Amino acid sequence: MAMRKLRVYTGPDLESTSRSIVQESQRSETVRVTLGEVLPLLADAVASDRTWLSDFADDDITITSDLFDVLQAYRHFRRPTA
């Protein structure tokens, strides 16, 4: 019967060329991600009524002007009718 070797995982290798959101956030206060990465997580958090969302309610975000225009139009046309 062969002896099994156990190894202790100490985290990713420092030589790794891939970067994660966690690694990026440790370097600076901002992280660049696509809306496609963030939107499903935020939608789920809103649908699940996660309380941590209120911690970020007053935070500023930067969006492109075309996305802002689309959101403004969406806000205008989704108003409930009388």
Residue pairs with C-beta under 8 A, 6 or more apart in sequence:
12 20
21 31
21 33
24 31
24 32
25 31
35 67
42 53
45 52
45 53
46 53
63 71
